[in-house]
Amino acid sequence: MAPGDPTAWLGQFRSLDSLFLERVVALWPTCLERLPPDADEDTITINLVNLLWLDAGARRWFNRVEFHFEPFGYTQDGTAYSLGEIDLAVILGQDRDVYLAYECKRLNVLRRDGRRSLATEYVREGLARFVRSQYSENLPVGCMLGYVGDGDVEYAAGKVRERIVALRGEIALTEGPESDVAIGLATRFYSRHHRELDGSEIEIRHALLPM
């Protein structure tokens, strides 16, 4: 468990998210070139993680970038158990309980019957895991990474923001969504939420990338 008041680290986590996304954006065109048609979330993410492992710029700041990282929960007697698999996590130092989590979701997926935004799934099956303390427990920040299948990031961002507001009761929304500074092709915004278990606040940082 990380010591101290997590809110005191908020600025540091924001800065690390920006640094990490700079490398993601720089490697994104190469990642897209390697992907098969209609790649699923895991295929996209594992190829992105592989490129980050090989990238000198990423290694300079982040020496542990993990695909399907499993945070631990603990029973009252101290027995550890898995809380699930975070799609992508940056481990910050020697304590595995201190990390920057990225839950990755596809958006604007093209089907034969038209475009599906998948914004509801993004919120209920991704963002909500942070609100339930399944991911980033006792940490001030969690992150969402959206892979926009048809490249229409403006539409995707609008639908995600709309669903965050519409489902505000389910995800204990306290602030936002508010726009943040774009990094290259990545559209960014953030929202804040109360965790279900203890009422502490977590900031969710969203970045959407065009495919």
Accessible surface in RSA format (square Angstrom, percent):
REM  Atomic radii and reference values for relative SASA: ProtOr
REM  Chains: A
REM  Algorithm: Lee & Richards
REM  Probe-radius: 1.40
REM  Slices: 20
REM RES _ NUM      All-atoms   Total-Side   Main-Chain    Non-polar    All polar
REM                ABS   REL    ABS   REL    ABS   REL    ABS   REL    ABS   REL
RES MET A   1   129.62  67.1  89.14  59.0  40.48  96.4  84.28  71.7  45.34  60.1
RES ALA A   2    13.97  12.8   1.95   3.0  12.03  27.4   1.95   2.7  12.03  31.9
RES PRO A   3   111.43  81.2  97.97  89.3  13.46  48.9 108.56  89.6   2.87  17.8
RES GLY A   4    63.17  77.9   0.00   N/A  63.17  77.9  37.81 103.8  25.36  56.8
RES ASP A   5    85.83  60.1  72.82  72.5  13.00  30.7  35.79  84.2  50.04  49.9
RES PRO A   6    37.34  27.2  37.34  34.0   0.00   0.0  37.34  30.8   0.00   0.0
RES THR A   7    85.37  60.7  73.75  74.8  11.62  27.7  62.98  84.6  22.39  33.8
RES ALA A   8    78.68  72.3  42.00  64.8  36.68  83.4  54.23  76.4  24.46  64.8
RES TRP A   9    48.47  19.5  48.47  23.5   0.00   0.0  28.82  15.4  19.65  31.9
RES LEU A  10    39.99  22.3  39.97  28.6   0.02   0.0  39.97  28.1   0.02   0.0
RES GLY A  11    41.42  51.1   0.00   N/A  41.42  51.1  33.23  91.2   8.19  18.3
RES GLN A  12   122.07  68.3 116.38  85.1   5.68  13.5  37.54  79.9  84.52  64.1
RES PHE A  13     7.25   3.6   7.25   4.5   0.00   0.0   7.25   4.4   0.00   0.0
RES ARG A  14    78.84  33.1  78.23  39.9   0.61   1.5  26.34  36.0  52.50  31.8
RES SER A  15    64.86  54.8  57.85  77.2   7.01  16.1  31.65  67.4  33.22  46.5
RES LEU A  16    40.29  22.4  40.29  28.8   0.00   0.0  40.29  28.3   0.00   0.0
RES ASP A  17     2.03   1.4   2.03   2.0   0.00   0.0   0.00   0.0   2.03   2.0
RES SER A  18    31.72  26.8  31.72  42.3   0.00   0.0  18.66  39.7  13.07  18.3
RES LEU A  19    48.76  27.2  46.97  33.6   1.78   4.5  46.97  33.0   1.78   4.8
RES PHE A  20     0.07   0.0   0.07   0.0   0.00   0.0   0.07   0.0   0.00   0.0
RES LEU A  21     2.04   1.1   2.04   1.5   0.00   0.0   2.04   1.4   0.00   0.0
RES GLU A  22    85.44  49.1  79.49  60.1   5.95  14.2  21.01  40.6  64.43  52.6
RES ARG A  23    65.77  27.6  65.77  33.5   0.00   0.0  12.32  16.8  53.45  32.4
RES VAL A  24     0.01   0.0   0.01   0.0   0.00   0.0   0.01   0.0   0.00   0.0
RES VAL A  25    25.06  16.5  20.61  18.7   4.45  10.7  20.62  17.9   4.44  12.1
RES ALA A  26    55.69  51.2  24.38  37.6  31.31  71.2  35.99  50.7  19.71  52.2
RES LEU A  27    24.31  13.5  24.18  17.3   0.13   0.3  24.31  17.1   0.00   0.0
RES TRP A  28     3.42   1.4   3.42   1.7   0.00   0.0   3.42   1.8   0.00   0.0
RES PRO A  29    71.61  52.2  67.35  61.4   4.26  15.5  70.63  58.3   0.98   6.1
RES THR A  30    52.20  37.1  51.97  52.7   0.23   0.5  21.94  29.5  30.27  45.8
RES CYS A  31     0.00   0.0   0.00   0.0   0.00   0.0   0.00   0.0   0.00   0.0
RES LEU A  32    55.92  31.1  42.32  30.3  13.59  34.2  42.69  30.0  13.22  35.6
RES GLU A  33   145.12  83.3 107.51  81.3  37.61  89.6  48.34  93.5  96.78  79.0
RES ARG A  34   118.59  49.8  88.67  45.2  29.92  71.2  37.20  50.8  81.39  49.3
RES LEU A  35    25.42  14.2   5.18   3.7  20.24  50.9   5.42   3.8  20.00  53.8
RES PRO A  36    71.15  51.9  59.23  54.0  11.92  43.3  66.35  54.8   4.80  29.8
RES PRO A  37   130.61  95.2 105.09  95.8  25.51  92.7 116.98  96.6  13.63  84.7
RES ASP A  38   109.29  76.6  73.00  72.7  36.28  85.8  39.58  93.2  69.70  69.5
RES ALA A  39     8.02   7.4   0.37   0.6   7.66  17.4   4.30   6.1   3.72   9.9
RES ASP A  40    75.17  52.7  72.58  72.2   2.60   6.1  30.28  71.3  44.89  44.8
RES GLU A  41    49.33  28.3  47.97  36.3   1.36   3.2  10.31  19.9  39.02  31.9
RES ASP A  42    63.15  44.2  61.74  61.5   1.41   3.3  19.93  46.9  43.22  43.1
RES THR A  43    41.63  29.6  38.88  39.4   2.75   6.5  17.45  23.4  24.18  36.6
RES ILE A  44     0.00   0.0   0.00   0.0   0.00   0.0   0.00   0.0   0.00   0.0
RES THR A  45     1.13   0.8   1.13   1.1   0.00   0.0   0.32   0.4   0.81   1.2
RES ILE A  46    84.88  48.3  84.16  62.7   0.72   1.7  84.16  60.6   0.72   1.9
RES ASN A  47    34.16  23.6  32.95  31.8   1.22   2.9   1.63   3.9  32.53  31.4
RES LEU A  48     0.00   0.0   0.00   0.0   0.00   0.0   0.00   0.0   0.00   0.0
RES VAL A  49     0.76   0.5   0.76   0.7   0.00   0.0   0.76   0.7   0.00   0.0
RES ASN A  50    53.85  37.1  53.55  51.8   0.30   0.7  12.59  30.3  41.26  39.9
RES LEU A  51    11.10   6.2   9.85   7.0   1.25   3.1   9.85   6.9   1.25   3.4
RES LEU A  52     0.50   0.3   0.00   0.0   0.50   1.3   0.00   0.0   0.50   1.4
RES TRP A  53   131.58  52.8 120.15  58.2  11.43  26.8 118.14  63.0  13.44  21.8
RES LEU A  54   118.40  65.9  98.67  70.6  19.73  49.6  99.16  69.6  19.24  51.8
RES ASP A  55    20.45  14.3  14.11  14.0   6.34  15.0   6.68  15.7  13.76  13.7
RES ALA A  56    68.70  63.2  58.80  90.7   9.89  22.5  59.63  84.0   9.06  24.0
RES GLY A  57    25.88  31.9   0.00   N/A  25.88  31.9  21.43  58.8   4.45  10.0
RES ALA A  58     0.43   0.4   0.43   0.7   0.00   0.0   0.43   0.6   0.00   0.0
RES ARG A  59   127.31  53.5 114.22  58.2  13.09  31.2  47.49  64.9  79.82  48.4
RES ARG A  60   191.95  80.6 154.74  78.9  37.20  88.6  53.87  73.6 138.08  83.7
RES TRP A  61   129.20  51.8 102.54  49.6  26.67  62.6  94.58  50.4  34.63  56.2
RES PHE A  62     6.83   3.4   0.62   0.4   6.21  16.2   2.80   1.7   4.03  11.5
RES ASN A  63   124.85  86.1  93.03  89.9  31.82  76.6  33.87  81.5  90.98  87.9
RES ARG A  64    92.52  38.8  89.68  45.7   2.85   6.8  41.96  57.3  50.57  30.6
RES VAL A  65     4.79   3.2   2.77   2.5   2.02   4.9   2.77   2.4   2.02   5.5
RES GLU A  66    50.96  29.3  50.96  38.6   0.00   0.0   3.66   7.1  47.30  38.6
RES PHE A  67    48.60  24.3  33.26  20.6  15.34  39.9  33.26  20.2  15.34  43.9
RES HIS A  68    52.85  28.9  40.57  28.2  12.28  31.4  25.53  26.3  27.32  31.8
RES PHE A  69    10.37   5.2   6.33   3.9   4.04  10.5  10.37   6.3   0.00   0.0
RES GLU A  70    68.76  39.5  65.90  49.9   2.86   6.8  11.05  21.4  57.71  47.1
RES PRO A  71     4.74   3.5   4.07   3.7   0.67   2.4   4.74   3.9   0.00   0.0
RES PHE A  72    75.50  37.8  67.34  41.7   8.16  21.2  67.34  40.8   8.16  23.3
RES GLY A  73     4.05   5.0   0.00   N/A   4.05   5.0   4.05  11.1   0.00   0.0
RES TYR A  74   100.35  46.9  73.17  41.6  27.18  70.7  59.03  44.4  41.33  50.9
RES THR A  75    62.70  44.6  49.52  50.2  13.18  31.4  56.57  76.0   6.13   9.3
RES GLN A  76   198.95 111.3 155.39 113.6  43.56 103.7  66.25 141.0 132.70 100.6
RES ASP A  77   121.83  85.3  80.39  80.0  41.45  98.0  50.84 119.7  70.99  70.8
RES GLY A  78    49.50  61.0   0.00   N/A  49.50  61.0  29.16  80.0  20.34  45.6
RES THR A  79    78.94  56.1  71.05  72.0   7.89  18.8  58.54  78.6  20.40  30.8
RES ALA A  80    50.91  46.8  28.29  43.7  22.61  51.4  28.43  40.0  22.48  59.5
RES TYR A  81   108.56  50.7  98.72  56.2   9.84  25.6  74.34  55.9  34.22  42.2
RES SER A  82    57.98  49.0  32.59  43.5  25.39  58.5  30.20  64.3  27.78  38.9
RES LEU A  83    34.85  19.4  26.11  18.7   8.73  22.0  31.57  22.2   3.28   8.8
RES GLY A  84    25.12  31.0   0.00   N/A  25.12  31.0  23.58  64.7   1.54   3.4
RES GLU A  85    80.09  46.0  70.21  53.1   9.88  23.5  19.57  37.9  60.52  49.4
RES ILE A  86     0.00   0.0   0.00   0.0   0.00   0.0   0.00   0.0   0.00   0.0
RES ASP A  87    16.94  11.9  16.94  16.9   0.00   0.0   1.57   3.7  15.37  15.3
RES LEU A  88     0.00   0.0   0.00   0.0   0.00   0.0   0.00   0.0   0.00   0.0
RES ALA A  89     0.00   0.0   0.00   0.0   0.00   0.0   0.00   0.0   0.00   0.0
RES VAL A  90     0.05   0.0   0.05   0.0   0.00   0.0   0.05   0.0   0.00   0.0
RES ILE A  91     3.23   1.8   0.00   0.0   3.23   7.8   0.00   0.0   3.23   8.8
RES LEU A  92    38.68  21.5  21.84  15.6  16.84  42.3  27.54  19.3  11.14  30.0
RES GLY A  93    44.68  55.1   0.00   N/A  44.68  55.1  33.54  92.0  11.14  24.9
RES GLN A  94   179.92 100.6 148.72 108.7  31.21  74.3  68.03 144.8 111.89  84.9
RES ASP A  95    54.22  38.0  45.29  45.1   8.93  21.1  33.00  77.7  21.22  21.2
RES ARG A  96    70.68  29.7  67.59  34.5   3.09   7.4  38.88  53.1  31.81  19.3
RES ASP A  97    24.38  17.1  20.56  20.5   3.82   9.0   8.90  20.9  15.48  15.4
RES VAL A  98    23.05  15.2  23.05  20.9   0.00   0.0  23.05  20.0   0.00   0.0
RES TYR A  99     7.89   3.7   7.89   4.5   0.00   0.0   4.68   3.5   3.21   4.0
RES LEU A 100     0.00   0.0   0.00   0.0   0.00   0.0   0.00   0.0   0.00   0.0
RES ALA A 101     0.00   0.0   0.00   0.0   0.00   0.0   0.00   0.0   0.00   0.0
RES TYR A 102     1.26   0.6   1.26   0.7   0.00   0.0   1.26   0.9   0.00   0.0
RES GLU A 103     1.95   1.1   1.95   1.5   0.00   0.0   0.00   0.0   1.95   1.6
RES CYS A 104     0.01   0.0   0.01   0.0   0.00   0.0   0.01   0.0   0.00   0.0
RES LYS A 105    23.20  11.3  23.20  14.2   0.00   0.0   5.51   5.0  17.68  18.8
RES ARG A 106    37.39  15.7  35.65  18.2   1.75   4.2   3.36   4.6  34.03  20.6
RES LEU A 107     0.77   0.4   0.77   0.6   0.00   0.0   0.77   0.5   0.00   0.0
RES ASN A 108     0.01   0.0   0.00   0.0   0.01   0.0   0.00   0.0   0.01   0.0
RES VAL A 109     5.57   3.7   3.95   3.6   1.62   3.9   5.57   4.8   0.00   0.0
RES LEU A 110   115.91  64.6  94.14  67.3  21.77  54.7  94.58  66.4  21.33  57.4
RES ARG A 111    98.26  41.3  79.18  40.4  19.09  45.5  34.07  46.6  64.19  38.9
RES ARG A 112   256.76 107.8 212.20 108.2  44.56 106.1  91.57 125.1 165.19 100.1
RES ASP A 113   131.47  92.1  87.96  87.5  43.51 102.9  53.43 125.7  78.05  77.8
RES GLY A 114    34.47  42.5   0.00   N/A  34.47  42.5  33.62  92.3   0.85   1.9
RES ARG A 115    95.82  40.2  61.27  31.2  34.55  82.3  16.29  22.3  79.53  48.2
RES ARG A 116   107.80  45.3 103.60  52.8   4.20  10.0  33.74  46.1  74.06  44.9
RES SER A 117    23.41  19.8  16.30  21.8   7.11  16.4   3.20   6.8  20.21  28.3
RES LEU A 118    28.10  15.6  22.17  15.9   5.92  14.9  24.08  16.9   4.02  10.8
RES ALA A 119     0.96   0.9   0.74   1.1   0.22   0.5   0.74   1.0   0.22   0.6
RES THR A 120    40.49  28.8  38.93  39.5   1.56   3.7  24.31  32.6  16.18  24.5
RES GLU A 121    53.94  31.0  53.09  40.2   0.85   2.0  26.68  51.6  27.26  22.3
RES TYR A 122     0.36   0.2   0.00   0.0   0.36   0.9   0.00   0.0   0.36   0.4
RES VAL A 123     0.00   0.0   0.00   0.0   0.00   0.0   0.00   0.0   0.00   0.0
RES ARG A 124   111.19  46.7 102.11  52.1   9.08  21.6  34.24  46.8  76.95  46.6
RES GLU A 125    86.16  49.5  83.34  63.0   2.82   6.7  27.34  52.9  58.82  48.0
RES GLY A 126     0.00   0.0   0.00   N/A   0.00   0.0   0.00   0.0   0.00   0.0
RES LEU A 127     0.00   0.0   0.00   0.0   0.00   0.0   0.00   0.0   0.00   0.0
RES ALA A 128    11.83  10.9  11.83  18.3   0.00   0.0  11.83  16.7   0.00   0.0
RES ARG A 129    60.76  25.5  60.76  31.0   0.00   0.0   1.05   1.4  59.71  36.2
RES PHE A 130     0.00   0.0   0.00   0.0   0.00   0.0   0.00   0.0   0.00   0.0
RES VAL A 131     1.12   0.7   1.12   1.0   0.00   0.0   1.12   1.0   0.00   0.0
RES ARG A 132   100.40  42.2  89.83  45.8  10.57  25.2  40.79  55.7  59.61  36.1
RES SER A 133     8.08   6.8   3.75   5.0   4.33  10.0   1.35   2.9   6.74   9.4
RES GLN A 134    44.41  24.8  40.80  29.8   3.60   8.6  15.88  33.8  28.52  21.6
RES TYR A 135     1.71   0.8   1.55   0.9   0.16   0.4   0.16   0.1   1.55   1.9
RES SER A 136     0.00   0.0   0.00   0.0   0.00   0.0   0.00   0.0   0.00   0.0
RES GLU A 137    70.54  40.5  62.23  47.1   8.31  19.8  13.33  25.8  57.21  46.7
RES ASN A 138    47.69  32.9  41.24  39.9   6.44  15.5  13.13  31.6  34.55  33.4
RES LEU A 139     1.00   0.6   0.85   0.6   0.15   0.4   0.85   0.6   0.15   0.4
RES PRO A 140     6.23   4.5   2.51   2.3   3.72  13.5   4.59   3.8   1.64  10.2
RES VAL A 141     0.00   0.0   0.00   0.0   0.00   0.0   0.00   0.0   0.00   0.0
RES GLY A 142     0.00   0.0   0.00   N/A   0.00   0.0   0.00   0.0   0.00   0.0
RES CYS A 143     0.66   0.5   0.66   0.7   0.00   0.0   0.66   1.7   0.00   0.0
RES MET A 144     0.57   0.3   0.00   0.0   0.57   1.4   0.00   0.0   0.57   0.8
RES LEU A 145     0.16   0.1   0.16   0.1   0.00   0.0   0.16   0.1   0.00   0.0
RES GLY A 146     0.00   0.0   0.00   N/A   0.00   0.0   0.00   0.0   0.00   0.0
RES TYR A 147     0.06   0.0   0.00   0.0   0.06   0.2   0.00   0.0   0.06   0.1
RES VAL A 148     0.00   0.0   0.00   0.0   0.00   0.0   0.00   0.0   0.00   0.0
RES GLY A 149    33.89  41.8   0.00   N/A  33.89  41.8  14.82  40.7  19.07  42.7
RES ASP A 150    47.19  33.1  15.26  15.2  31.93  75.5  15.70  36.9  31.49  31.4
RES GLY A 151    28.84  35.6   0.00   N/A  28.84  35.6  11.12  30.5  17.72  39.7
RES ASP A 152    57.78  40.5  49.81  49.6   7.97  18.8  21.11  49.7  36.67  36.6
RES VAL A 153    16.60  10.9  14.15  12.8   2.45   5.9  14.15  12.3   2.45   6.6
RES GLU A 154   152.25  87.4 138.46 104.8  13.79  32.8  56.77 109.8  95.48  78.0
RES TYR A 155    80.38  37.5  71.36  40.6   9.02  23.5  51.97  39.1  28.41  35.0
RES ALA A 156     1.07   1.0   0.00   0.0   1.07   2.4   0.94   1.3   0.13   0.3
RES ALA A 157     9.24   8.5   9.24  14.3   0.00   0.0   9.24  13.0   0.00   0.0
RES GLY A 158    37.98  46.8   0.00   N/A  37.98  46.8  32.29  88.6   5.69  12.7
RES LYS A 159    59.01  28.8  58.89  36.1   0.12   0.3  19.57  17.6  39.45  42.0
RES VAL A 160     0.00   0.0   0.00   0.0   0.00   0.0   0.00   0.0   0.00   0.0
RES ARG A 161    70.18  29.5  69.68  35.5   0.50   1.2  20.85  28.5  49.33  29.9
RES GLU A 162    90.19  51.8  79.33  60.0  10.86  25.9  39.77  76.9  50.42  41.2
RES ARG A 163    63.12  26.5  63.12  32.2   0.00   0.0  11.18  15.3  51.93  31.5
RES ILE A 164     0.00   0.0   0.00   0.0   0.00   0.0   0.00   0.0   0.00   0.0
RES VAL A 165    67.61  44.5  65.41  59.2   2.21   5.3  65.41  56.8   2.21   6.0
RES ALA A 166    61.99  57.0  23.64  36.5  38.35  87.2  34.88  49.1  27.10  71.8
RES LEU A 167    14.55   8.1  12.20   8.7   2.35   5.9  14.55  10.2   0.00   0.0
RES ARG A 168   117.97  49.5 115.96  59.1   2.01   4.8  43.10  58.9  74.88  45.4
RES GLY A 169    70.03  86.4   0.00   N/A  70.03  86.4  43.96 120.6  26.07  58.4
RES GLU A 170    91.99  52.8  68.37  51.7  23.62  56.2  47.88  92.6  44.11  36.0
RES ILE A 171     1.39   0.8   1.39   1.0   0.00   0.0   1.39   1.0   0.00   0.0
RES ALA A 172    34.27  31.5  23.28  35.9  11.00  25.0  34.21  48.2   0.06   0.2
RES LEU A 173    16.63   9.3   0.42   0.3  16.21  40.8   0.42   0.3  16.21  43.6
RES THR A 174    57.91  41.2  22.35  22.7  35.55  84.7  28.03  37.7  29.87  45.2
RES GLU A 175    69.55  39.9  62.53  47.3   7.02  16.7  28.56  55.2  40.99  33.5
RES GLY A 176    22.14  27.3   0.00   N/A  22.14  27.3   3.05   8.4  19.10  42.8
RES PRO A 177    16.76  12.2   6.93   6.3   9.83  35.7   6.93   5.7   9.83  61.1
RES GLU A 178    80.18  46.0  80.16  60.6   0.02   0.1   9.41  18.2  70.77  57.8
RES SER A 179    81.40  68.8  59.74  79.7  21.66  49.9  37.67  80.2  43.73  61.3
RES ASP A 180    41.63  29.2  23.56  23.5  18.07  42.7   7.00  16.5  34.63  34.5
RES VAL A 181   114.23  75.2 107.41  97.2   6.82  16.4 113.88  98.9   0.35   1.0
RES ALA A 182    60.58  55.7  42.68  65.9  17.90  40.7  42.68  60.1  17.90  47.4
RES ILE A 183    25.28  14.4  21.99  16.4   3.29   7.9  25.28  18.2   0.00   0.0
RES GLY A 184    64.19  79.2   0.00   N/A  64.19  79.2  32.84  90.1  31.35  70.2
RES LEU A 185   115.73  64.5 104.90  75.0  10.82  27.2 109.57  77.0   6.15  16.6
RES ALA A 186     0.46   0.4   0.00   0.0   0.46   1.0   0.46   0.6   0.00   0.0
RES THR A 187    48.73  34.7  47.92  48.6   0.81   1.9  27.20  36.5  21.53  32.5
RES ARG A 188    15.02   6.3  10.65   5.4   4.37  10.4   1.11   1.5  13.90   8.4
RES PHE A 189     1.93   1.0   0.29   0.2   1.64   4.3   0.29   0.2   1.64   4.7
RES TYR A 190    42.67  19.9  42.67  24.3   0.00   0.0  16.48  12.4  26.19  32.3
RES SER A 191     0.00   0.0   0.00   0.0   0.00   0.0   0.00   0.0   0.00   0.0
RES ARG A 192    34.87  14.6  34.87  17.8   0.00   0.0   6.27   8.6  28.60  17.3
RES HIS A 193     0.00   0.0   0.00   0.0   0.00   0.0   0.00   0.0   0.00   0.0
RES HIS A 194    80.94  44.2  80.67  56.1   0.27   0.7  43.03  44.3  37.91  44.1
RES ARG A 195    10.69   4.5   7.16   3.6   3.54   8.4   1.52   2.1   9.17   5.6
RES GLU A 196   108.45  62.3  72.49  54.8  35.97  85.6  36.32  70.3  72.13  58.9
RES LEU A 197   136.28  75.9 102.28  73.2  34.00  85.5 104.61  73.5  31.67  85.2
RES ASP A 198    99.00  69.3  60.99  60.7  38.01  89.9  43.74 103.0  55.26  55.1
RES GLY A 199    40.69  50.2   0.00   N/A  40.69  50.2  25.81  70.8  14.87  33.3
RES SER A 200    44.27  37.4  33.43  44.6  10.84  25.0  42.75  91.0   1.52   2.1
RES GLU A 201    76.52  43.9  63.58  48.1  12.94  30.8  20.24  39.1  56.29  46.0
RES ILE A 202     0.35   0.2   0.00   0.0   0.35   0.9   0.35   0.3   0.00   0.0
RES GLU A 203     3.48   2.0   2.29   1.7   1.19   2.8   1.97   3.8   1.51   1.2
RES ILE A 204     0.00   0.0   0.00   0.0   0.00   0.0   0.00   0.0   0.00   0.0
RES ARG A 205    19.71   8.3  17.67   9.0   2.05   4.9   4.99   6.8  14.72   8.9
RES HIS A 206     2.54   1.4   0.00   0.0   2.54   6.5   0.45   0.5   2.08   2.4
RES ALA A 207     2.22   2.0   2.22   3.4   0.00   0.0   2.22   3.1   0.00   0.0
RES LEU A 208     0.00   0.0   0.00   0.0   0.00   0.0   0.00   0.0   0.00   0.0
RES LEU A 209     0.32   0.2   0.32   0.2   0.00   0.0   0.32   0.2   0.00   0.0
RES PRO A 210    25.03  18.2  23.18  21.1   1.85   6.7  23.19  19.1   1.84  11.4
RES MET A 211    65.89  34.1  26.57  17.6  39.31  93.6  46.60  39.6  19.29  25.6
END  Absolute sums over single chains surface
CHAIN  1 A     9833.0       7644.6       2188.5       5123.7       4709.4
END  Absolute sums over all chains
TOTAL          9833.0       7644.6       2188.5       5123.7       4709.4
